[in-house]
Each structure stands twice: as structure tokens, then as C-alpha cells.
Amino acid sequence: MRIDIPDEKKLVYEMVIPLRWGDMDAMGHVNNTLYFRYFEIIRIEWLHKLGGAPDPQGQGPVIVNAFCNFIRQLEYPGDVLAKHYVANPGRTSFDTFITLERTDEPGVLYATGGATTVWIDFPKQQSVPLPDWLRSVF
């Protein structure tokens, strides 16, 4: 089953992630688990840039689901351009979507994915409203 990312989303961050030799598996391509790692890298970098890194003693984001559409095989060597989008802000949650392409093949998608993120109070282990500074991003 392929999950399409919506047309209505806001691009909030881009970064280049180098493909590493160790990212490849015995089949000679980047292992499928690494695509989720790339999604995590850009999501956390974006949150750090905003000043909203997870704080185990306070509040922060948790992922409640995630998906990836594997479109083409990534292979070493090269660099991946990851683009991070946000959409659908609710009271305590929002959706993130990420696209991966090679820098030497602009516009050619290798993977698309996303996650639903819920903002929580870590000590209380319960969801809380999105902070105003984060809501202003949408």
C-alpha cells in the first residue's frame, strides 16, 4: 500500500545527508531501515533549529506512527537532499512529510514518508496543546 503525501503542506527545512558505505546492505543498496533514520535526522535537526528539541524533563514531540514509500534504491556514493514539510496542525498533533532525492538527480524522488507527531508533557506522559511558537510555523 502506498501512502501519498498531500499537496497542501509547508516546506520548513532542507538538508543534505551523505550516503555512507556502511548504510548499504548485502544487496548493494541502502538498507530500508536507514530511510527512517534519514527521516529522523531531518525531523530532529528542524526541531533543534526551532529551539524545540525534546526535553525529557518538560515537553516535546513523540512519533505515534510513521510510513515510508520506497520508490527507488539509494546507493553509495552520493548525497541525499531531504526536504521536511508540515501539515494538518491539530490541538496536540501535526503531520510531518519528508521527501528524499539524490543531489545529483534533482527532482527525482527516491522515497517519500511521514509521521504523525504528538506534543506531550514527558513527566506526566500525556498530550498537551502545541506551543504557540510551534503553531506559528504552520
C-alpha positions in Angstrom: 0.0 0.0 0.0 1.4 3.4 -1.0 0.5 6.4 1.2 0.6 9.6 -0.8 1.8 12.8 0.8 -0.7 15.7 0.5 -0.3 18.6 -2.0 -1.2 21.0 0.8 1.9 21.1 3.0 4.5 23.7 4.0 8.2 23.2 3.3 10.0 24.1 6.5 13.5 22.7 6.2 16.0 21.1 3.8 19.3 19.4 4.5 21.9 17.2 2.7 22.7 13.9 4.2 25.7 12.0 2.9 25.2 8.3 2.0 27.8 6.2 3.9 29.3 2.9 2.8 28.0 1.4 6.0 24.4 2.3 5.1 24.4 -0.3 2.4 23.3 -3.9 2.9 24.2 -7.2 1.3 22.0 -6.4 -1.7 24.2 -3.4 -2.5 21.7 -0.6 -1.7 20.9 1.5 1.3 19.1 -0.7 3.8 15.4 0.1 4.2 15.7 0.9 7.9 18.1 3.8 7.1 15.4 5.7 5.3 13.6 6.0 8.6 16.9 7.2 10.2 17.2 9.9 7.5 13.6 11.0 8.3 14.6 11.2 12.0 17.7 13.1 11.3 16.0 15.9 9.4 13.0 16.0 11.8 15.3 16.4 14.9 17.5 18.9 13.1 14.4 21.0 12.2 13.2 20.9 15.8 16.6 21.9 17.1 16.7 24.8 14.7 13.4 25.9 16.1 14.5 25.5 19.7 12.1 22.7 20.3 14.3 19.7 20.9 12.7 17.0 23.1 13.2 17.8 26.8 12.7 14.6 28.9 12.0 16.9 32.0 9.5 19.0 30.1 7.6 18.8 26.8 8.4 17.7 23.3 7.4 15.6 20.3 6.7 11.9 20.1 6.0 10.0 16.9 2.8 7.9 17.0 3.1 6.5 13.5 5.4 6.6 10.6 5.5 5.4 7.0 7.9 5.2 4.0 7.2 4.8 0.3 10.4 3.2 -1.2 10.4 4.5 -4.8 14.0 3.9 -6.0 17.1 2.3 -4.4 19.6 4.6 -2.9 23.2 3.5 -3.5 26.6 4.7 -2.2 28.3 7.0 -3.1 26.2 10.2 -3.1 24.3 12.7 -1.1 20.6 12.8 -0.3 18.6 16.0 -0.3 15.9 15.6 2.4 13.0 18.1 2.4 10.8 18.4 5.5 7.2 19.5 5.3 4.5 20.1 7.9 0.7 20.0 7.6 -2.5 19.4 9.5 -1.9 21.0 12.8 -4.4 19.9 15.4 -4.7 20.8 19.1 -1.9 18.5 20.2 -0.6 17.0 17.0 0.7 17.7 13.5 1.9 15.7 10.5 5.3 15.7 9.0 6.2 14.7 5.5 9.7 14.1 4.0 11.0 13.5 0.5 14.4 12.1 -0.3 16.2 12.7 -3.6 19.8 12.5 -4.7 21.6 15.8 -5.1 22.9 14.6 -8.4 19.4 13.9 -9.6 17.3 17.0 -8.6 13.6 16.4 -8.5 13.8 12.6 -8.8 12.2 11.1 -5.7 13.8 8.1 -4.1 11.4 7.9 -1.1 8.6 9.8 0.5 7.4 9.4 4.0 5.9 10.9 7.0 4.8 10.7 10.6 2.1 12.0 13.0 3.7 13.8 15.8 2.0 14.5 19.2 3.3 17.1 21.6 3.5 15.7 25.1 4.4 16.5 28.7 7.0 13.9 29.3 6.8 13.7 33.1 3.0 13.4 33.0 3.1 11.1 29.9 0.1 12.9 28.4 -0.5 15.1 25.3 -0.6 18.8 25.7 -1.6 21.6 23.3 1.0 22.6 20.7 3.1 25.5 21.9 2.3 28.9 20.2 5.9 29.1 18.8 5.4 25.8 17.0 1.9 26.6 15.9 3.2 29.8 14.2 5.2 27.6 11.9 2.1 26.3 10.2 
